[in-house]
């Protein structure tokens, strides 16, 4: 890099230069190049993707939508808005669509943060929360976790007159912990009305019926609540990038003012509509995840490894020399997620895959642990 290129970075604000970019899970193609492996021999269990792929209804909708991609998408997502509103009993004006649910988190930050604002989030919570905070020049307040979960009383105690946003992931990524609905409702009742709470529910479809969120019904009582959902997990549309937020219409109005005009493409909109109409696919995804979670956690226990009980489609487990074990897994064609950047250097996170993929992970892990003895 020459000096003129280097100097250009100083044109960005200091808070932008200080950002450590988000690191996603390693792609299969990249590992194949690095290790000289065949892509077909690689198992990726790093990014919490749906191993079943997408709904057959979504696949058909995608094929049809491709015929019209020369046209701009509906910037207001009229058809998708109607389906989401009907399915989740929301008013159309309460809904904001994003290029993935990450976009919803960023829209909330862009709409409501300024350089003197404070944002509260938990230790070991989703890495995007501090990123969007820092990108706005706001001050992040990380509250220590309690047993790898959100400590809601401590988060309440951290609120100051400068607090504008609170991010809460439920279930949490990367720990998989779940906050009780009663505790969350009590928390909302105690948060000052001028503080917005962003409740990130990207993994709600993987919850049992008794654990599923009631947050959409809380919107009538809390104007300061934003609920975000994703189509990237159980619906399998990670590659199309689509999610939505639900909130008070006045909050949605502010978020839509900073939203890019065509932030959700037409193919994603069509796929999302079809996915919401395929409850059988979501039920199969849930059942596969439950069986796979049991397979992996039992396997980890048999290997003498402890793990954090998870309510999502992944599980984080403790292992000695986690970085070394992760590298050995990669060399054997198994991709999991190191989470040292979440303050958990002794843990790895593994997504729930197909039965054969889970078995491959456990077998390779067993060989690595045996060779390290």
C-alpha atoms as a printed R data frame, in Angstrom:
    type eleno elety resid chain resno       x       y       z
1   ATOM     1    CA   UNK     A     1   0.000   0.000   0.000
2   ATOM     2    CA   UNK     A     2   1.428   3.378  -0.969
3   ATOM     3    CA   UNK     A     3   1.426   6.432   1.269
4   ATOM     4    CA   UNK     A     4  -1.451   8.164  -0.520
5   ATOM     5    CA   UNK     A     5  -3.685   5.120  -0.041
6   ATOM     6    CA   UNK     A     6  -2.671   4.900   3.608
7   ATOM     7    CA   UNK     A     7  -3.397   8.584   4.192
8   ATOM     8    CA   UNK     A     8  -6.942   8.259   2.856
9   ATOM     9    CA   UNK     A     9  -8.020   6.184   5.845
10  ATOM    10    CA   UNK     A    10  -7.527   9.255   8.033
11  ATOM    11    CA   UNK     A    11 -10.348  10.973   6.175
12  ATOM    12    CA   UNK     A    12 -12.764   8.664   8.003
13  ATOM    13    CA   UNK     A    13 -13.842   9.582  11.557
14  ATOM    14    CA   UNK     A    14 -11.790   7.982  14.308
15  ATOM    15    CA   UNK     A    15 -14.765   5.887  15.457
16  ATOM    16    CA   UNK     A    16 -14.994   4.363  11.965
17  ATOM    17    CA   UNK     A    17 -11.255   3.632  11.811
18  ATOM    18    CA   UNK     A    18 -11.537   1.851  15.167
19  ATOM    19    CA   UNK     A    19 -14.141  -0.643  13.929
20  ATOM    20    CA   UNK     A    20 -13.041  -4.262  13.681
21  ATOM    21    CA   UNK     A    21 -15.006  -5.591  10.668
22  ATOM    22    CA   UNK     A    22 -17.502  -8.407  11.223
23  ATOM    23    CA   UNK     A    23 -16.043 -11.812  10.420
24  ATOM    24    CA   UNK     A    24 -18.525 -14.324   9.015
25  ATOM    25    CA   UNK     A    25 -18.134 -18.077   8.922
26  ATOM    26    CA   UNK     A    26 -15.482 -19.367   6.527
27  ATOM    27    CA   UNK     A    27 -17.015 -20.247   3.127
28  ATOM    28    CA   UNK     A    28 -16.637 -23.803   1.836
29  ATOM    29    CA   UNK     A    29 -14.905 -22.584  -1.336
30  ATOM    30    CA   UNK     A    30 -12.307 -20.658   0.667
31  ATOM    31    CA   UNK     A    31 -11.432 -23.653   2.839
32  ATOM    32    CA   UNK     A    32 -11.196 -25.874  -0.236
33  ATOM    33    CA   UNK     A    33  -8.626 -23.476  -1.746
34  ATOM    34    CA   UNK     A    34  -6.653 -23.117   1.475
35  ATOM    35    CA   UNK     A    35  -6.455 -26.815   2.342
36  ATOM    36    CA   UNK     A    36  -6.526 -28.367  -1.122
37  ATOM    37    CA   UNK     A    37  -9.782 -30.162  -0.317
38  ATOM    38    CA   UNK     A    38 -12.735 -31.061  -2.490
39  ATOM    39    CA   UNK     A    39 -15.776 -28.887  -1.741
40  ATOM    40    CA   UNK     A    40 -17.993 -31.986  -1.660
41  ATOM    41    CA   UNK     A    41 -15.888 -33.369   1.211
42  ATOM    42    CA   UNK     A    42 -16.326 -30.284   3.405
43  ATOM    43    CA   UNK     A    43 -18.959 -29.956   6.119
44  ATOM    44    CA   UNK     A    44 -19.888 -26.402   7.069
45  ATOM    45    CA   UNK     A    45 -21.427 -26.031  10.516
46  ATOM    46    CA   UNK     A    46 -20.341 -22.467  11.193
47  ATOM    47    CA   UNK     A    47 -23.073 -20.016  10.202
48  ATOM    48    CA   UNK     A    48 -26.333 -21.340  11.691
49  ATOM    49    CA   UNK     A    49 -27.785 -22.084   8.262
50  ATOM    50    CA   UNK     A    50 -30.704 -24.430   7.619
51  ATOM    51    CA   UNK     A    51 -29.273 -27.790   6.474
52  ATOM    52    CA   UNK     A    52 -32.557 -28.565   4.690
53  ATOM    53    CA   UNK     A    53 -32.054 -25.604   2.368
54  ATOM    54    CA   UNK     A    54 -35.226 -23.732   1.411
55  ATOM    55    CA   UNK     A    55 -38.919 -24.470   1.167
56  ATOM    56    CA   UNK     A    56 -39.996 -26.080  -2.144
57  ATOM    57    CA   UNK     A    57 -42.611 -23.313  -2.356
58  ATOM    58    CA   UNK     A    58 -39.873 -20.712  -2.009
59  ATOM    59    CA   UNK     A    59 -37.819 -22.403  -4.716
60  ATOM    60    CA   UNK     A    60 -40.733 -22.213  -7.135
61  ATOM    61    CA   UNK     A    61 -41.349 -18.578  -6.238
62  ATOM    62    CA   UNK     A    62 -37.688 -17.773  -6.855
63  ATOM    63    CA   UNK     A    63 -37.768 -19.337 -10.327
64  ATOM    64    CA   UNK     A    64 -40.826 -17.279 -11.221
65  ATOM    65    CA   UNK     A    65 -39.379 -14.056  -9.785
66  ATOM    66    CA   UNK     A    66 -36.204 -14.465 -11.841
67  ATOM    67    CA   UNK     A    67 -38.230 -13.836 -14.984
68  ATOM    68    CA   UNK     A    68 -38.830 -10.243 -13.923
69  ATOM    69    CA   UNK     A    69 -35.524  -9.160 -12.379
70  ATOM    70    CA   UNK     A    70 -34.997  -6.448 -14.994
71  ATOM    71    CA   UNK     A    71 -37.580  -4.485 -13.007
72  ATOM    72    CA   UNK     A    72 -36.905  -2.673  -9.755
73  ATOM    73    CA   UNK     A    73 -38.470  -4.376  -6.743
74  ATOM    74    CA   UNK     A    74 -41.455  -2.938  -4.920
75  ATOM    75    CA   UNK     A    75 -39.684  -0.564  -2.549
76  ATOM    76    CA   UNK     A    76 -42.589  -0.738  -0.102
77  ATOM    77    CA   UNK     A    77 -42.889  -4.558  -0.316
78  ATOM    78    CA   UNK     A    78 -46.683  -4.301  -0.548
79  ATOM    79    CA   UNK     A    79 -47.407  -8.011  -1.096
80  ATOM    80    CA   UNK     A    80 -44.906  -9.216   1.497
81  ATOM    81    CA   UNK     A    81 -46.090  -6.597   3.965
82  ATOM    82    CA   UNK     A    82 -49.643  -7.931   3.688
83  ATOM    83    CA   UNK     A    83 -48.541 -11.522   4.283
84  ATOM    84    CA   UNK     A    84 -46.358 -10.629   7.277
85  ATOM    85    CA   UNK     A    85 -49.095  -8.452   8.768
86  ATOM    86    CA   UNK     A    86 -51.645 -11.244   8.412
87  ATOM    87    CA   UNK     A    87 -49.421 -14.026   9.744
88  ATOM    88    CA   UNK     A    88 -48.152 -12.167  12.797
89  ATOM    89    CA   UNK     A    89 -51.264 -10.047  13.449
90  ATOM    90    CA   UNK     A    90 -49.514  -6.740  12.837
91  ATOM    91    CA   UNK     A    91 -50.637  -3.514  11.223
92  ATOM    92    CA   UNK     A    92 -48.912  -2.923   7.860
93  ATOM    93    CA   UNK     A    93 -47.577   0.438   9.052
94  ATOM    94    CA   UNK     A    94 -45.768  -1.287  11.951
95  ATOM    95    CA   UNK     A    95 -43.458  -3.233   9.631
96  ATOM    96    CA   UNK     A    96 -40.002  -2.315   8.306
97  ATOM    97    CA   UNK     A    97 -38.192  -4.600   5.859
98  ATOM    98    CA   UNK     A    98 -34.455  -5.026   5.708
99  ATOM    99    CA   UNK     A    99 -31.657  -6.622   3.728
100 ATOM   100    CA   UNK     A   100 -31.462  -9.295   6.392
101 ATOM   101    CA   UNK     A   101 -32.377  -8.653  10.026
102 ATOM   102    CA   UNK     A   102 -28.919  -7.089  10.436
103 ATOM   103    CA   UNK     A   103 -30.273  -4.259   8.303
104 ATOM   104    CA   UNK     A   104 -33.082  -3.742  10.826
105 ATOM   105    CA   UNK     A   105 -30.518  -3.384  13.613
106 ATOM   106    CA   UNK     A   106 -28.592  -0.829  11.551
107 ATOM   107    CA   UNK     A   107 -31.731   1.105  10.597
108 ATOM   108    CA   UNK     A   108 -32.621   1.452  14.269
109 ATOM   109    CA   UNK     A   109 -29.130   2.752  14.986
110 ATOM   110    CA   UNK     A   110 -29.121   5.158  12.030
111 ATOM   111    CA   UNK     A   111 -32.537   6.538  12.881
112 ATOM   112    CA   UNK     A   112 -32.112   7.052  16.607
113 ATOM   113    CA   UNK     A   113 -28.422   7.376  17.509
114 ATOM   114    CA   UNK     A   114 -26.180  10.395  17.570
115 ATOM   115    CA   UNK     A   115 -22.578  10.832  18.671
116 ATOM   116    CA   UNK     A   116 -23.482  11.591  22.289
117 ATOM   117    CA   UNK     A   117 -25.872   8.634  22.687
118 ATOM   118    CA   UNK     A   118 -25.279   5.447  24.667
119 ATOM   119    CA   UNK     A   119 -26.286   1.929  23.654
120 ATOM   120    CA   UNK     A   120 -26.551  -1.006  26.046
121 ATOM   121    CA   UNK     A   121 -25.913  -4.614  25.084
122 ATOM   122    CA   UNK     A   122 -24.723  -7.732  26.850
123 ATOM   123    CA   UNK     A   123 -21.327  -9.352  26.986
124 ATOM   124    CA   UNK     A   124 -21.239 -12.435  24.710
125 ATOM   125    CA   UNK     A   125 -24.084 -11.021  22.567
126 ATOM   126    CA   UNK     A   126 -24.304 -10.635  18.790
127 ATOM   127    CA   UNK     A   127 -21.262  -8.818  17.385
128 ATOM   128    CA   UNK     A   128 -23.354  -6.531  15.183
129 ATOM   129    CA   UNK     A   129 -24.656  -4.571  18.197
130 ATOM   130    CA   UNK     A   130 -21.338  -2.880  19.009
131 ATOM   131    CA   UNK     A   131 -20.580  -2.540  15.296
132 ATOM   132    CA   UNK     A   132 -23.692  -0.510  14.450
133 ATOM   133    CA   UNK     A   133 -23.220   1.509  17.629
134 ATOM   134    CA   UNK     A   134 -19.642   2.378  16.756
135 ATOM   135    CA   UNK     A   135 -20.538   3.133  13.142
136 ATOM   136    CA   UNK     A   136 -22.801   5.936  14.395
137 ATOM   137    CA   UNK     A   137 -20.143   7.338  16.718
138 ATOM   138    CA   UNK     A   138 -22.273   6.418  19.735
139 ATOM   139    CA   UNK     A   139 -20.921   4.936  22.964
140 ATOM   140    CA   UNK     A   140 -21.442   1.231  23.612
141 ATOM   141    CA   UNK     A   141 -22.042   0.013  27.159
142 ATOM   142    CA   UNK     A   142 -21.343  -3.705  27.490
143 ATOM   143    CA   UNK     A   143 -23.014  -5.230  30.550
144 ATOM   144    CA   UNK     A   144 -21.343  -8.358  31.979
145 ATOM   145    CA   UNK     A   145 -23.270 -11.530  31.238
146 ATOM   146    CA   UNK     A   146 -24.673 -13.822  33.901
147 ATOM   147    CA   UNK     A   147 -24.041 -17.498  33.150
148 ATOM   148    CA   UNK     A   148 -23.413 -16.524  29.511
149 ATOM   149    CA   UNK     A   149 -26.877 -14.903  29.337
150 ATOM   150    CA   UNK     A   150 -28.267 -11.375  29.503
151 ATOM   151    CA   UNK     A   151 -28.381  -9.966  33.030
152 ATOM   152    CA   UNK     A   152 -31.552  -7.900  32.733
153 ATOM   153    CA   UNK     A   153 -31.387  -6.221  36.182
154 ATOM   154    CA   UNK     A   154 -27.796  -5.157  35.444
155 ATOM   155    CA   UNK     A   155 -28.842  -3.829  32.050
156 ATOM   156    CA   UNK     A   156 -31.588  -1.775  33.691
157 ATOM   157    CA   UNK     A   157 -29.048  -0.414  36.153
158 ATOM   158    CA   UNK     A   158 -26.801   0.645  33.268
159 ATOM   159    CA   UNK     A   159 -29.422   3.025  31.818
160 ATOM   160    CA   UNK     A   160 -28.492   6.712  31.998
161 ATOM   161    CA   UNK     A   161 -30.067   9.879  30.560
162 ATOM   162    CA   UNK     A   162 -27.864   9.323  27.482
163 ATOM   163    CA   UNK     A   163 -29.189   5.813  26.773
164 ATOM   164    CA   UNK     A   164 -31.099   5.631  23.484
165 ATOM   165    CA   UNK     A   165 -31.035   1.937  22.509
166 ATOM   166    CA   UNK     A   166 -30.829  -1.441  24.232
167 ATOM   167    CA   UNK     A   167 -30.086  -4.528  22.127
168 ATOM   168    CA   UNK     A   168 -31.278  -7.913  23.385
169 ATOM   169    CA   UNK     A   169 -30.936 -11.182  21.471
170 ATOM   170    CA   UNK     A   170 -33.417 -13.899  22.449
171 ATOM   171    CA   UNK     A   171 -32.287 -16.616  21.930
172 ATOM   172    CA   UNK     A   172 -28.806 -15.169  22.112
173 ATOM   173    CA   UNK     A   173 -26.091 -15.725  19.553
174 ATOM   174    CA   UNK     A   174 -23.498 -17.218  20.143
175 ATOM   175    CA   UNK     A   175 -24.478 -18.682  23.537
176 ATOM   176    CA   UNK     A   176 -27.974 -19.941  22.678
177 ATOM   177    CA   UNK     A   177 -29.411 -18.813  26.013
178 ATOM   178    CA   UNK     A   178 -33.071 -17.831  26.358
179 ATOM   179    CA   UNK     A   179 -34.670 -15.206  28.585
180 ATOM   180    CA   UNK     A   180 -37.988 -16.090  30.199
181 ATOM   181    CA   UNK     A   181 -40.957 -14.199  28.763
182 ATOM   182    CA   UNK     A   182 -42.005 -13.054  32.218
183 ATOM   183    CA   UNK     A   183 -38.568 -11.598  32.916
184 ATOM   184    CA   UNK     A   184 -38.522  -9.801  29.560
185 ATOM   185    CA   UNK     A   185 -41.979  -8.329  30.124
186 ATOM   186    CA   UNK     A   186 -40.972  -7.077  33.566
187 ATOM   187    CA   UNK     A   187 -37.857  -5.575  31.992
188 ATOM   188    CA   UNK     A   188 -39.907  -3.733  29.376
189 ATOM   189    CA   UNK     A   189 -42.192  -2.357  32.067
190 ATOM   190    CA   UNK     A   190 -39.179  -0.846  33.824
191 ATOM   191    CA   UNK     A   191 -37.311   0.598  30.830
192 ATOM   192    CA   UNK     A   192 -37.875   4.373  30.480
193 ATOM   193    CA   UNK     A   193 -40.243   5.192  27.613
194 ATOM   194    CA   UNK     A   194 -37.615   7.290  25.829
195 ATOM   195    CA   UNK     A   195 -35.253   4.290  25.540
196 ATOM   196    CA   UNK     A   196 -35.817   1.984  22.572
197 ATOM   197    CA   UNK     A   197 -35.408  -1.758  23.115
198 ATOM   198    CA   UNK     A   198 -34.463  -3.812  20.047
199 ATOM   199    CA   UNK     A   199 -35.477  -7.424  20.678
200 ATOM   200    CA   UNK     A   200 -33.593  -9.570  18.169
201 ATOM   201    CA   UNK     A   201 -35.546 -12.804  17.623
202 ATOM   202    CA   UNK     A   202 -33.702 -14.319  14.650
203 ATOM   203    CA   UNK     A   203 -34.020 -17.845  16.077
204 ATOM   204    CA   UNK     A   204 -37.632 -17.785  17.297
205 ATOM   205    CA   UNK     A   205 -38.731 -20.476  14.820
206 ATOM   206    CA   UNK     A   206 -36.455 -22.939  16.620
207 ATOM   207    CA   UNK     A   207 -38.265 -22.477  19.927
208 ATOM   208    CA   UNK     A   208 -40.869 -24.902  21.253
209 ATOM   209    CA   UNK     A   209 -44.488 -23.764  21.325
210 ATOM   210    CA   UNK     A   210 -44.276 -22.961  25.032
211 ATOM   211    CA   UNK     A   211 -41.071 -20.942  24.628
212 ATOM   212    CA   UNK     A   212 -42.079 -18.902  21.579
213 ATOM   213    CA   UNK     A   213 -42.027 -15.146  21.879
214 ATOM   214    CA   UNK     A   214 -45.062 -13.042  22.725
215 ATOM   215    CA   UNK     A   215 -43.277  -9.820  21.815
216 ATOM   216    CA   UNK     A   216 -45.486  -8.955  18.836
217 ATOM   217    CA   UNK     A   217 -48.450  -8.759  21.216
218 ATOM   218    CA   UNK     A   218 -46.457  -6.435  23.499
219 ATOM   219    CA   UNK     A   219 -46.183  -3.776  20.795
220 ATOM   220    CA   UNK     A   220 -49.622  -2.444  21.741
221 ATOM   221    CA   UNK     A   221 -48.298  -1.564  25.201
222 ATOM   222    CA   UNK     A   222 -44.740  -0.481  24.437
223 ATOM   223    CA   UNK     A   223 -44.127   2.226  21.851
224 ATOM   224    CA   UNK     A   224 -40.383   1.845  22.549
225 ATOM   225    CA   UNK     A   225 -40.136  -1.809  21.451
226 ATOM   226    CA   UNK     A   226 -38.674  -2.983  18.121
227 ATOM   227    CA   UNK     A   227 -38.901  -6.716  17.360
228 ATOM   228    CA   UNK     A   228 -36.627  -7.998  14.594
229 ATOM   229    CA   UNK     A   229 -37.036 -11.287  12.732
230 ATOM   230    CA   UNK     A   230 -34.992 -13.064  10.085
231 ATOM   231    CA   UNK     A   231 -35.666 -15.286   7.073
232 ATOM   232    CA   UNK     A   232 -32.040 -16.495   7.139
233 ATOM   233    CA   UNK     A   233 -32.377 -19.239   9.739
234 ATOM   234    CA   UNK     A   234 -35.328 -21.646   9.788
235 ATOM   235    CA   UNK     A   235 -36.635 -20.334   6.455
236 ATOM   236    CA   UNK     A   236 -33.244 -20.937   4.823
237 ATOM   237    CA   UNK     A   237 -33.025 -17.673   2.862
238 ATOM   238    CA   UNK     A   238 -29.615 -16.569   4.191
239 ATOM   239    CA   UNK     A   239 -28.237 -15.966   0.706
240 ATOM   240    CA   UNK     A   240 -31.113 -13.681  -0.273
241 ATOM   241    CA   UNK     A   241 -30.765 -11.399   2.787
242 ATOM   242    CA   UNK     A   242 -34.211 -10.521   4.062
243 ATOM   243    CA   UNK     A   243 -35.651  -9.739   7.479
244 ATOM   244    CA   UNK     A   244 -38.172  -7.425   9.064
245 ATOM   245    CA   UNK     A   245 -38.810  -5.357  12.135
246 ATOM   246    CA   UNK     A   246 -42.110  -4.644  13.887
247 ATOM   247    CA   UNK     A   247 -42.619  -1.550  16.024
248 ATOM   248    CA   UNK     A   248 -44.830   1.467  16.640
249 ATOM   249    CA   UNK     A   249 -45.738   3.199  13.346
250 ATOM   250    CA   UNK     A   250 -43.905   6.372  14.392
251 ATOM   251    CA   UNK     A   251 -40.730   4.359  14.998
252 ATOM   252    CA   UNK     A   252 -41.156   2.507  11.715
253 ATOM   253    CA   UNK     A   253 -41.566   5.865   9.961
254 ATOM   254    CA   UNK     A   254 -38.184   7.074  11.229
255 ATOM   255    CA   UNK     A   255 -36.473   3.815  10.246
256 ATOM   256    CA   UNK     A   256 -38.001   3.937   6.769
257 ATOM   257    CA   UNK     A   257 -36.639   7.458   6.304
258 ATOM   258    CA   UNK     A   258 -33.051   6.160   6.522
259 ATOM   259    CA   UNK     A   259 -33.738   2.921   4.646
260 ATOM   260    CA   UNK     A   260 -32.385   2.529   1.115
261 ATOM   261    CA   UNK     A   261 -35.269   2.794  -1.403
262 ATOM   262    CA   UNK     A   262 -34.872  -0.743  -2.795
263 ATOM   263    CA   UNK     A   263 -33.121  -2.481   0.093
264 ATOM   264    CA   UNK     A   264 -34.995  -5.783  -0.336
265 ATOM   265    CA   UNK     A   265 -34.747  -7.344  -3.786
266 ATOM   266    CA   UNK     A   266 -37.706  -8.789  -5.660
267 ATOM   267    CA   UNK     A   267 -36.464 -12.396  -5.513
268 ATOM   268    CA   UNK     A   268 -36.098 -12.212  -1.738
269 ATOM   269    CA   UNK     A   269 -39.583 -10.746  -1.386
270 ATOM   270    CA   UNK     A   270 -41.125 -13.528  -3.469
271 ATOM   271    CA   UNK     A   271 -39.216 -16.218  -1.582
272 ATOM   272    CA   UNK     A   272 -40.224 -14.763   1.782
273 ATOM   273    CA   UNK     A   273 -43.913 -14.708   0.831
274 ATOM   274    CA   UNK     A   274 -43.765 -18.358  -0.219
275 ATOM   275    CA   UNK     A   275 -41.776 -19.353   2.867
276 ATOM   276    CA   UNK     A   276 -44.353 -17.843   5.199
277 ATOM   277    CA   UNK     A   277 -46.970 -20.003   3.505
278 ATOM   278    CA   UNK     A   278 -45.077 -23.258   4.089
279 ATOM   279    CA   UNK     A   279 -45.549 -24.166   7.746
280 ATOM   280    CA   UNK     A   280 -44.710 -27.804   6.999
281 ATOM   281    CA   UNK     A   281 -41.168 -26.872   5.962
282 ATOM   282    CA   UNK     A   282 -40.623 -24.859   9.142
283 ATOM   283    CA   UNK     A   283 -41.985 -27.777  11.198
284 ATOM   284    CA   UNK     A   284 -39.555 -30.173   9.483
285 ATOM   285    CA   UNK     A   285 -36.690 -27.746  10.104
286 ATOM   286    CA   UNK     A   286 -37.627 -27.521  13.779
287 ATOM   287    CA   UNK     A   287 -37.851 -31.323  14.148
288 ATOM   288    CA   UNK     A   288 -34.505 -31.855  12.420
289 ATOM   289    CA   UNK     A   289 -32.918 -29.251  14.678
290 ATOM   290    CA   UNK     A   290 -34.295 -30.875  17.834
291 ATOM   291    CA   UNK     A   291 -32.950 -34.284  16.814
292 ATOM   292    CA   UNK     A   292 -29.608 -32.835  15.730
293 ATOM   293    CA   UNK     A   293 -29.233 -30.849  18.936
294 ATOM   294    CA   UNK     A   294 -29.687 -34.040  20.946
295 ATOM   295    CA   UNK     A   295 -27.216 -35.891  18.712
296 ATOM   296    CA   UNK     A   296 -24.519 -33.239  19.099
297 ATOM   297    CA   UNK     A   297 -24.972 -32.523  22.819
298 ATOM   298    CA   UNK     A   298 -24.967 -36.212  23.676
299 ATOM   299    CA   UNK     A   299 -21.860 -36.614  21.546
300 ATOM   300    CA   UNK     A   300 -20.122 -33.722  23.291
301 ATOM   301    CA   UNK     A   301 -20.985 -35.192  26.681
302 ATOM   302    CA   UNK     A   302 -19.574 -38.554  25.639
303 ATOM   303    CA   UNK     A   303 -16.347 -36.767  24.735
304 ATOM   304    CA   UNK     A   304 -16.250 -35.190  28.187
305 ATOM   305    CA   UNK     A   305 -16.878 -31.683  26.867
306 ATOM   306    CA   UNK     A   306 -19.170 -29.162  28.545
307 ATOM   307    CA   UNK     A   307 -21.539 -26.976  26.529
308 ATOM   308    CA   UNK     A   308 -24.012 -24.159  27.045
309 ATOM   309    CA   UNK     A   309 -27.604 -25.464  26.748
310 ATOM   310    CA   UNK     A   310 -28.981 -23.861  23.598
311 ATOM   311    CA   UNK     A   311 -32.442 -22.866  22.394
312 ATOM   312    CA   UNK     A   312 -31.274 -22.031  18.867
313 ATOM   313    CA   UNK     A   313 -29.830 -24.068  15.973
314 ATOM   314    CA   UNK     A   314 -26.269 -24.143  17.292
315 ATOM   315    CA   UNK     A   315 -24.425 -24.984  20.482
316 ATOM   316    CA   UNK     A   316 -21.256 -23.512  21.994
317 ATOM   317    CA   UNK     A   317 -18.931 -25.938  23.724
318 ATOM   318    CA   UNK     A   318 -15.767 -25.566  25.782
319 ATOM   319    CA   UNK     A   319 -12.571 -27.272  24.670
320 ATOM   320    CA   UNK     A   320  -8.927 -26.925  25.646
321 ATOM   321    CA   UNK     A   321  -6.856 -25.034  23.094
322 ATOM   322    CA   UNK     A   322  -9.961 -24.081  21.126
323 ATOM   323    CA   UNK     A   323  -8.021 -22.260  18.401
324 ATOM   324    CA   UNK     A   324  -5.806 -25.287  17.822
325 ATOM   325    CA   UNK     A   325  -8.812 -27.630  17.745
326 ATOM   326    CA   UNK     A   326 -10.582 -25.331  15.290
327 ATOM   327    CA   UNK     A   327  -7.570 -25.383  12.966
328 ATOM   328    CA   UNK     A   328  -7.457 -29.170  13.129
329 ATOM   329    CA   UNK     A   329 -11.163 -29.360  12.281
330 ATOM   330    CA   UNK     A   330 -10.553 -27.124   9.270
331 ATOM   331    CA   UNK     A   331  -7.698 -29.320   8.097
332 ATOM   332    CA   UNK     A   332 -10.124 -32.243   8.201
333 ATOM   333    CA   UNK     A   333 -12.779 -30.403   6.226
334 ATOM   334    CA   UNK     A   334 -15.099 -29.437   9.091
335 ATOM   335    CA   UNK     A   335 -15.963 -25.758   9.547
336 ATOM   336    CA   UNK     A   336 -17.230 -24.571  12.922
337 ATOM   337    CA   UNK     A   337 -17.091 -21.096  14.436
338 ATOM   338    CA   UNK     A   338 -14.376 -19.874  16.820
339 ATOM   339    CA   UNK     A   339 -15.882 -17.294  19.168
340 ATOM   340    CA   UNK     A   340 -12.844 -15.772  20.841
341 ATOM   341    CA   UNK     A   341 -14.006 -12.403  19.494
342 ATOM   342    CA   UNK     A   342 -17.094 -12.781  21.691
343 ATOM   343    CA   UNK     A   343 -14.936 -12.967  24.795
344 ATOM   344    CA   UNK     A   344 -15.092 -16.773  24.762
345 ATOM   345    CA   UNK     A   345 -11.605 -17.933  23.705
346 ATOM   346    CA   UNK     A   346 -12.081 -21.425  25.140
347 ATOM   347    CA   UNK     A   347 -15.274 -22.099  23.180
348 ATOM   348    CA   UNK     A   348 -16.265 -23.129  19.677
349 ATOM   349    CA   UNK     A   349 -19.772 -22.852  18.228
350 ATOM   350    CA   UNK     A   350 -21.173 -25.601  16.019
351 ATOM   351    CA   UNK     A   351 -24.364 -25.291  13.978
352 ATOM   352    CA   UNK     A   352 -26.833 -28.164  13.846
353 ATOM   353    CA   UNK     A   353 -26.628 -29.915  10.493
354 ATOM   354    CA   UNK     A   354 -27.938 -33.062   8.892
355 ATOM   355    CA   UNK     A   355 -27.463 -36.313  10.834
356 ATOM   356    CA   UNK     A   356 -24.485 -37.288   8.679
357 ATOM   357    CA   UNK     A   357 -22.882 -33.843   9.050
358 ATOM   358    CA   UNK     A   358 -23.259 -33.896  12.825
359 ATOM   359    CA   UNK     A   359 -21.778 -37.396  12.926
360 ATOM   360    CA   UNK     A   360 -18.816 -36.292  10.801
361 ATOM   361    CA   UNK     A   361 -18.137 -33.359  13.136
362 ATOM   362    CA   UNK     A   362 -18.271 -35.557  16.243
363 ATOM   363    CA   UNK     A   363 -16.067 -38.220  14.677
364 ATOM   364    CA   UNK     A   364 -13.388 -35.766  13.568
365 ATOM   365    CA   UNK     A   365 -13.526 -33.948  16.913
366 ATOM   366    CA   UNK     A   366 -13.052 -37.241  18.749
367 ATOM   367    CA   UNK     A   367  -9.981 -38.039  16.636
368 ATOM   368    CA   UNK     A   368  -8.496 -34.604  17.306
369 ATOM   369    CA   UNK     A   369  -9.042 -34.823  21.059
370 ATOM   370    CA   UNK     A   370  -7.520 -38.321  21.125
371 ATOM   371    CA   UNK     A   371  -4.436 -37.160  19.208
372 ATOM   372    CA   UNK     A   372  -4.020 -34.228  21.624
373 ATOM   373    CA   UNK     A   373  -3.904 -36.439  24.697
